[in-house]
Amino acid sequence: MAKQVLSFTVNGEPVEALVQPYMTLLDALREDLGLTGPKEGCGTGDCGACSVHLDGKLVASCLVLAHQARGRSVTTIEGLARGKTLTPVQDAFVRRGVAQCGFCIPGVLMSAAALLAENPKPSEEDIRYAIAGNLCRCTGYTKMIEAISEAAGAKG
Amino acid sequence: MHRFDLVTPGSIDDCLRALKGRGPDVKVLAGGTDLIAQLKVGMLKVATVVDLSGVADLRVLEGDAQRGFRIGAAVTARTLERDAKLRAALPSLSESGALVGSIQIRNLATLGGNICNAAPSADMAPPLVALDAEAVIAGAAGRRKVPMASFFKGVRQTVLAPDELLVEFVVPATGPRSGGAYLRHTPRRELDIAVVGVASQVSLKDGVCAKARIALAAVAPIPVRATAAERALEGQPLTPQAIARAADLALEAAKPISDQRGSAEYRRHLVRVLTRRTLTIALERATA
């Protein structure tokens, strides 16, 4: 049960880490790589706070073993912006004051980014469907939907 | 998290070698949405986990309505939800994939995982049973096929031996005038577990029902076929009256328990309602 070398790409950079076989991707990102944007809420895949993109697909990183990401590409909230320039959806979240406690927001933004990458012009129903796996205990869903909708417009 | 060793085979044969001679202390990992959660909460303890993510052969997806389909055990719920050919040809299976978890779960969760976890409420089981699908199982002695109607042995128990691997599902051609549907009842639309699920599949010939399959989830220890209801439909025109009678007869296969998701009485009510609705949708699709 020794640590094993894990090579993968995180936010565009090749990364190597020594990781226990039973460690989750979420724990490796947070504890070994210092990327604390993805959060542990429930730890069992129900809340969406740990959402990241794995090879471009939205996943709950608390249910992925770190070693399952070997050779693959992971994007976290830290890798969404280009340098200091926020994406339109991040910018809309800031300007509209979407975050309340803020714990769910990195996960929500990863869901929104996955949606907009596939569907640049989502309907309100599409947006609700896309963030249905993200629980916000502050219940701040209305502003999230407005901000994602605005960002979709800005992109077009 | 419970501690374990991790094996990462690159092929089905590598995987079988890793499983050889092992018992229940080894588990294969596909999507992880059940297994990792169970290991985290201490529901399950194993010495070794065999990660299937490097085995590309388990993600095969090929076929069409005329030839039938091969669907790899590691095809994700999200692929079932979104693959255009699958949605058109096997709508019940596609619908069951779309109902599981959330998008971040469906991108991980696999068809084979949902089946091998063998929860009585597994959404993808009734469509496979109603489609007369077979499970292809690889072991040391070669491959065997098991009809999905006999795959489950009890709550979280299947015909799989610890050293065997579920490789793929073979779904036979449904025929030109066939339709299917899967519906479940849950209090919440997302991230919930079926109180009752029903899949129906009907094929028409010369104005009557040539073949009917109805499979029920979460009303018995394993997914069950409603054979009395199927027999009552075969050879008959699918009138609203015939469908209503089949919905009543479907209750004969249901042996529900009362638990936190619903009472046995409520589940019997849901069996009748969802059988009627899925048969009605299946008929519409067969005639479309």
Interface residues (C-beta under 8 A of the other chain):
Chain A: M1 Q4 Q20 P21 Y22 M23 T24 G43 T44 G45 D46 G48 S51 L54 K57 L58 V59 A60 C62 L63 V64 L65 H67 Q68 R70 S111 A114 Y129 A130 A132 G133 N134
Chain B: M1 H2 R3 F4 D5 L6 T8 L29 G31 G32 T33 I36 A37 L39 K40 V41 V49 D51 S53 R78 G101 S102 I103 Q104 I105 N107 L108 R189 E190 L191
